[in-house]
């Protein structure tokens, strides 16, 4: 397991470490950043860890004025650090600038050695600090492909979906069995009407094609989860989501076929599961193996 930790008061502001399967923790690797950065997520590939050092930073002094301690720093340049996953120091880290980019979540990343690039899939959010501060213009989250060229030190960024299909997509995942390797599909929450989630979208990362599934009239949910059914086909599995009916005040678990995007089963719940993010579903045999 790979992890980042950060300190918002004193240096080192950012550290990287990992755990072996037996639970043994590695030594900390101090990542050189000039100020404490709001770093909610990061990505891994087969060989690298991808560290986003973006323009949303911690400024605790803002709390004294009654504001949010998390603010957008327009004078800072966004960049992504590419470092060997098993590095013992940050001396070999490769920083690539990605101007005017803020990704709250990164869905996956992989290496393309033939072009000396690392591909990062994330949702680029504007305004960058809209989650932490009120904004009149509203949130816009664009699913994007970011390419980091390790040879030239340059980056490119493009929206994956067409303007006509554009919808706010936040919170979701790819098939976790393929995390860190090239994936074709991402399953992401449709964060509309913001901040509620009315359904989820299956996005073809290669073609930009989008298939949407909605939970139903006045039904909203949390983060969709992908449960693989086999290892042979990337989208062979099920999407599971806790859903609440705000009209009848009842809750359920909806189970959707990830390949066909059709509802296969609904499980009535005895009590409500609150809206929220970052959960997971695992099989009973996997749970037994952890005891």
C-alpha positions in Angstrom: 0.0 0.0 0.0 1.3 3.4 -1.0 0.5 6.6 0.9 1.2 10.3 1.2 0.9 12.3 4.4 1.2 16.1 4.8 1.7 18.6 7.6 0.1 22.1 7.2 2.2 23.8 10.0 5.8 22.7 9.7 8.3 21.2 7.3 8.5 18.6 5.9 5.1 19.5 4.5 4.9 16.3 2.5 6.1 12.7 3.0 5.7 9.5 1.0 5.9 6.0 2.3 4.5 2.5 1.7 3.5 -0.7 3.5 4.5 -4.2 2.7 2.0 -7.0 2.7 3.1 -8.0 6.2 2.3 -4.5 7.5 5.9 -3.3 7.7 6.2 0.4 7.0 9.0 1.9 4.9 11.0 4.9 5.9 9.5 8.3 5.0 10.6 10.0 1.8 10.4 13.7 2.2 9.0 15.4 -0.9 10.3 19.0 -1.4 7.4 21.4 -1.6 7.7 25.1 -0.8 4.4 25.4 1.1 1.7 23.1 2.4 -0.4 22.1 -0.5 -4.0 20.7 -0.4 -3.2 17.3 -1.8 -6.3 15.1 -1.7 -5.3 12.4 -4.0 -2.4 10.9 -6.0 -1.8 8.1 -8.5 0.5 5.1 -9.1 1.7 3.3 -12.2 3.7 0.1 -12.5 6.9 1.9 -11.6 6.1 5.4 -10.4 4.1 7.4 -7.9 2.4 10.6 -9.4 2.3 13.5 -6.9 0.2 16.5 -7.7 1.5 19.8 -6.4 -1.2 22.2 -7.5 -2.5 25.7 -6.8 -4.8 25.0 -3.9 -2.8 25.6 -0.7 -3.2 25.8 3.0 -3.1 29.3 4.5 -4.1 29.0 8.2 -3.9 32.8 8.6 -7.2 33.1 6.5 -9.0 31.4 9.4 -8.3 34.5 11.6 -10.3 36.6 9.1 -13.2 34.1 9.2 -12.4 32.5 5.8 -11.4 29.0 4.7 -7.8 27.9 5.4 -7.8 26.3 1.9 -7.3 28.8 -0.8 -6.4 29.2 -4.5 -2.9 30.6 -5.1 -3.0 32.2 -8.6 0.8 33.0 -8.4 1.7 29.3 -8.0 2.2 27.0 -11.0 0.7 23.5 -10.9 3.0 20.6 -11.4 3.1 16.8 -11.2 6.0 14.9 -9.6 7.0 11.5 -11.1 9.0 9.4 -8.7 10.0 5.8 -8.5 7.5 3.9 -6.2 10.4 2.3 -4.3 12.6 5.4 -4.1 14.4 6.0 -0.8 14.8 9.7 -1.4 13.2 12.3 -3.6 16.5 13.2 -5.3 15.3 11.5 -8.6 11.8 13.1 -8.7 10.9 14.5 -12.1 8.6 17.6 -11.9 6.5 18.4 -14.9 4.4 21.6 -15.0 0.7 21.4 -15.9 -0.5 25.0 -16.0 -3.8 26.0 -14.6 -4.7 22.5 -13.5 -6.4 21.4 -10.3 -7.6 17.8 -10.0 -9.3 16.9 -6.8 -9.3 13.2 -7.8 -7.0 11.2 -10.1 -8.8 8.1 -11.4 -5.8 6.2 -12.8 -2.4 6.6 -14.4 -0.2 4.4 -16.6 3.1 4.5 -18.5 3.5 4.6 -22.3 7.2 3.9 -22.7 7.1 4.3 -26.5 6.5 8.0 -26.1 8.3 8.5 -22.8 5.0 9.6 -21.3 3.0 9.0 -18.2 -0.8 9.3 -18.8 -2.9 10.6 -15.9 -6.7 10.6 -15.9 -8.3 13.1 -13.5 -11.2 15.5 -13.1 -10.0 19.1 -13.6 -12.0 21.4 -11.4 -12.8 25.1 -11.8 -12.8 27.2 -9.8 -10.0 25.2 -8.2 -11.1 26.0 -4.6 -14.9 25.7 -5.2 -15.3 22.8 -2.7 -13.8 24.9 0.1 -15.1 28.3 -0.7 -18.4 29.7 -2.0 -18.3 30.6 -5.7 -21.0 32.4 -7.7 -20.2 30.9 -11.0 -20.7 27.3 -9.8 -18.5 24.2 -10.1 -17.3 22.7 -13.4 -15.4 19.4 -13.4 -13.9 18.2 -16.7 -12.7 14.7 -17.1 -9.3 15.1 -18.6 -6.3 13.2 -20.0 -3.0 14.7 -18.8 0.2 13.5 -20.5 3.5 14.0 -18.7 6.5 13.7 -21.1 9.5 12.5 -19.0 12.0 13.2 -21.8 11.0 16.8 -22.7 9.5 17.8 -19.3 6.4 19.2 -21.1 2.8 18.3 -20.6 -0.4 18.3 -22.6 -4.0 18.2 -21.4 -7.3 17.5 -23.2 -10.9 16.9 -22.2 -12.0 13.3 -22.8 -15.6 14.0 -23.4 -17.1 16.3 -26.1 -18.6 19.6 -25.1 -22.1 18.2 -25.8 -21.6 15.4 -23.4 -19.9 17.5 -20.7 -21.3 16.8 -17.2 -19.7 17.2 -13.8 -18.1 13.9 -13.0 -16.5 13.5 -9.5 -16.0 10.5 -7.2 -15.7 7.1 -8.8 -13.1 4.6 -10.0 -11.7 2.3 -12.6 -11.5 -1.5 -12.3 -9.2 -1.7 -9.3 -7.6 -4.9 -10.7 -6.1 -2.7 -13.4 -5.0 0.2 -11.3 -1.7 1.7 -12.4 -2.1 0.1 -15.9 -3.9 1.3 -19.0 -7.6 1.2 -18.6 -10.4 1.9 -21.0 -13.4 2.6 -18.7 -14.0 4.9 -15.7 -17.2 4.9 -13.6 -17.8 8.3 -12.1 -20.6 10.0 -10.1 -22.7 12.5 -11.9 -22.4 15.4 -9.5 -25.6 17.2 -10.5 -27.5 18.9 -9.2 -24.3 19.8 -7.3 -23.5 18.7 -4.7 -26.0 15.8 -5.0 -25.3 12.7 -7.1 -28.1 11.8 -9.4 -26.4 8.8 -11.0 -23.2 7.7 -12.6 -21.5 7.6 -16.0 -19.5 5.0 -17.7 -16.8 6.8 -19.8 -14.8 5.2 -22.6 -11.4 6.9 -22.0 -10.3 6.0 -25.5 -13.3 7.3 -27.5 -14.9 9.7 -25.1 -18.2 7.9 -25.4 -20.5 8.3 -22.3 -23.3 6.1 -21.0 -25.3 7.4 -18.1 -27.3 5.7 -15.5 -29.7 7.7 -13.2 -30.9 6.4 -9.9 -34.5 7.6 -10.4 -36.9 10.5 -9.7 -35.8 12.4 -6.5 -33.3 9.6 -5.8 -29.6 10.5 -5.0 -26.6 8.4 -4.1 -23.0 8.5 -3.1 -19.9 7.2 -4.8 -20.4 4.3 -7.2 -18.2 1.3 -6.7 -17.0 -1.3 -9.2 -17.1 -5.0 -8.2 -15.2 -7.2 -10.8 -16.9 -10.4 -11.9 -13.9 -11.8 -13.7 -10.3 -10.8 -14.7 -10.7 -11.5 -18.4 -12.8 -8.4 -19.4 -12.3 -4.9 -18.0 -16.0 -4.0 -17.7 -17.2 -7.4 -16.7 -18.7 -6.6 -13.2 -21.2 -4.6 -11.3 -21.6 -1.1 -10.2 -23.0 -0.8 -6.7 -24.4 2.4 -5.1 -26.3 3.3 -2.0 -29.3 5.4 -3.0 -31.8 7.4 -1.0 -35.3 8.2 -2.1 -35.9 11.8 -0.8 -39.6 11.7 -1.7 -40.5 8.5 0.2 -37.5 8.6 2.6 -36.4 5.1 1.9 -33.0 3.7 1.0 -31.7 0.9 -1.2 -28.6 -0.6 -2.8 -28.8 -0.5 -6.5 -26.8 -3.1 -8.5 -26.1 -2.3 -12.1 -24.5 -4.4 -14.8 -21.3 -2.6 -15.7 -21.3 -3.9 -19.3 -24.9 -3.3 -20.2 -25.5 -0.4 -17.8 -28.9 -2.0 -16.9 -30.3 -2.3 -13.3 -30.1 -5.9 -12.3 -31.2 -5.8 -8.6 -32.3 -3.5 -5.9 -31.8 -4.4 -2.2 -34.1 -2.5 0.3 -32.2 -1.2 3.3 -33.6 -1.1 6.8 -32.0 2.3 7.5 -30.5 5.2 5.5 -26.9 5.2 4.4 -25.9 8.9 4.5 -24.6 10.5 1.3 -20.8 10.4 1.2 -17.8 9.2 -0.7 -15.0 6.7 -0.5 -16.3 3.3 0.4 -15.7 -0.1 -1.1 -17.5 -3.4 -1.7 -15.7 -6.7 -1.4 -16.7 -10.3 -1.7 -17.5 -12.5 1.4 -14.5 -14.7 0.6 -12.2 -11.7 0.5 -13.5 -10.5 3.8 -12.9 -13.9 5.4 -9.4 -13.8 4.1 -8.6 -10.7 6.1 -9.7 -12.0 9.4 
